[in-house]
Amino acid sequence: ETGKAFRKTGEEFGVEQWGLGPVLYGSVAEWIIQDRKGLRKFSNFERLINQDPTGEIMEYIYVGDTGELDQEAGETMLREYPEVVKAVFLHVVSEEPLPPIPESKLINGRPVIFFRTYVGAAVNAKKLGLVSESAMMRVVAAAQQALESVSRTSDKWQDIYKDVSEAYQLLESE
């Protein structure tokens, strides 16, 4: 259902065949031997790009989190396939409130971006030219709407306030 919703949204905005492609899962082995998760994610990515051996049709933005070796997988993608991987975005997850956000970095000239909120990810994607101004603002609106029932004193709102402020500063600077 999620894949169908992504495709429908893309088509509503004039982008044909947008959304999720094949979904490649891990195996029970990765749940037992956690250290293999990053390798499995990278191997699945290689299976995916082999569907377009020319590298001319598809470009990728890898979105993961700072748990379960997504960083390892994304950085390996950038080292091995910088011509098709435009960026890696990693959601900073932690049991601690307000975890620090690591500095962004480049691997083979491609960015690795860390974020706490999807507004923060959208702001960085806009700065990199990966999304439009209107797309960034749709993420801002959706995030604010999703938090309507959350107390304004919550840590979640602190992060959103910071990132929304950065979104508006970006709009003003352009």
C-alpha positions in Angstrom: 0.0 0.0 0.0 2.8 2.4 0.8 4.4 1.8 -2.6 1.1 2.5 -4.3 0.7 5.8 -2.4 4.2 6.9 -3.3 3.6 6.2 -7.0 0.2 8.0 -6.9 1.8 11.0 -5.3 4.5 11.2 -7.9 2.1 10.8 -10.7 -0.1 13.6 -9.3 3.0 15.9 -9.5 3.7 14.8 -13.1 6.5 12.3 -12.3 5.8 8.9 -14.0 7.1 5.7 -12.4 8.1 7.5 -9.2 8.1 5.7 -5.9 9.3 2.4 -4.6 10.8 -0.1 -6.9 11.6 -3.7 -5.9 11.8 -4.2 -2.1 14.8 -6.3 -1.2 14.8 -7.8 2.3 17.4 -9.3 4.5 17.3 -12.8 6.0 17.0 -14.3 9.5 20.8 -14.4 9.5 21.0 -10.6 9.8 18.7 -10.7 12.8 20.9 -13.2 14.5 24.3 -11.9 13.4 23.7 -8.1 13.5 27.1 -7.2 12.1 26.0 -8.6 8.7 23.1 -6.1 8.2 25.2 -3.4 6.6 26.7 -5.9 4.1 23.2 -7.2 3.3 21.9 -3.7 2.6 24.8 -3.0 0.3 24.4 -6.4 -1.5 20.7 -5.6 -2.0 21.7 -2.2 -3.4 24.1 -3.9 -5.9 21.3 -6.3 -7.0 19.1 -3.2 -7.5 21.6 -1.3 -9.6 22.3 -4.3 -11.7 18.8 -4.0 -13.1 20.2 -0.9 -14.9 23.8 -1.8 -15.8 24.2 1.4 -17.9 23.8 3.5 -14.8 22.0 6.0 -17.0 18.4 5.5 -16.0 18.4 5.5 -12.2 20.1 7.7 -9.7 19.7 7.0 -6.0 19.5 8.8 -2.7 20.0 6.4 0.2 17.9 7.2 3.3 18.6 5.2 6.5 19.3 5.8 10.2 22.2 5.6 12.5 21.2 2.2 13.8 21.5 -1.2 12.2 24.6 -0.4 10.1 22.8 1.9 7.6 25.7 4.3 7.7 28.1 1.5 6.8 25.9 0.5 3.9 25.4 4.1 2.6 29.1 5.0 2.9 30.0 1.8 1.0 27.6 2.7 -1.7 29.3 6.1 -2.1 32.7 4.6 -2.2 31.7 2.0 -4.8 29.1 3.7 -6.9 29.4 7.5 -6.6 28.2 7.9 -10.2 24.7 6.7 -9.3 24.4 7.5 -5.6 23.7 11.2 -5.3 23.6 11.4 -1.4 23.2 9.5 1.8 20.8 10.8 4.4 20.9 9.3 7.9 18.2 9.9 10.6 19.9 10.2 13.9 18.2 7.8 16.3 19.0 7.4 20.0 17.4 6.4 23.3 18.7 9.8 24.6 16.8 13.0 24.2 18.3 15.5 21.7 21.3 13.4 20.6 24.1 15.3 18.9 24.0 15.4 15.1 27.3 14.3 13.5 28.9 16.7 11.0 28.0 16.1 7.4 30.9 14.8 5.3 31.8 14.0 1.7 32.7 10.6 0.3 33.9 10.6 -3.3 32.4 14.1 -3.6 29.0 13.0 -2.5 27.4 14.1 0.8 26.5 12.1 3.9 23.9 14.1 5.7 22.7 13.4 9.3 19.4 14.7 10.5 17.0 14.4 13.5 13.8 15.5 11.7 12.5 15.0 8.2 12.3 18.8 8.0 16.0 18.9 8.6 16.5 16.3 5.8 14.3 18.3 3.5 16.2 21.5 4.2 19.5 19.7 3.4 18.0 18.1 0.3 16.9 21.6 -0.9 20.4 23.0 -0.3 21.8 20.2 -2.4 19.3 20.8 -5.2 17.6 17.4 -4.7 14.1 18.8 -4.0 12.3 21.9 -4.9 11.2 24.7 -2.5 7.6 23.5 -2.7 8.6 20.0 -1.8 10.6 21.2 1.2 7.6 23.2 2.4 5.3 20.2 2.0 7.6 18.3 4.4 7.4 21.3 6.8 3.6 21.3 6.7 3.3 17.6 7.1 5.7 17.5 10.1 3.9 20.3 11.9 0.6 18.6 11.2 1.9 15.2 12.5 2.9 16.9 15.8 -0.4 18.7 16.4 -1.3 16.4 19.3 2.2 16.5 20.9 2.9 19.0 23.7 4.8 22.1 22.5 7.3 21.5 25.3 8.3 18.1 23.8 11.8 17.5 22.6 10.2 16.7 19.2 9.0 20.3 18.9 12.4 21.7 19.8 14.0 19.9 16.9 11.1 20.9 14.5 11.3 24.5 15.6 15.0 24.6 14.8 14.6 22.9 11.4 11.5 24.9 10.4 13.4 28.1 11.2 16.3 27.0 9.0 13.8 26.2 6.2 12.4 29.8 6.3 15.9 31.2 6.4 16.7 29.3 3.3 13.6 30.6 1.5 14.6 34.2 2.5 18.1 33.8 1.2 17.1 32.7 -2.3 
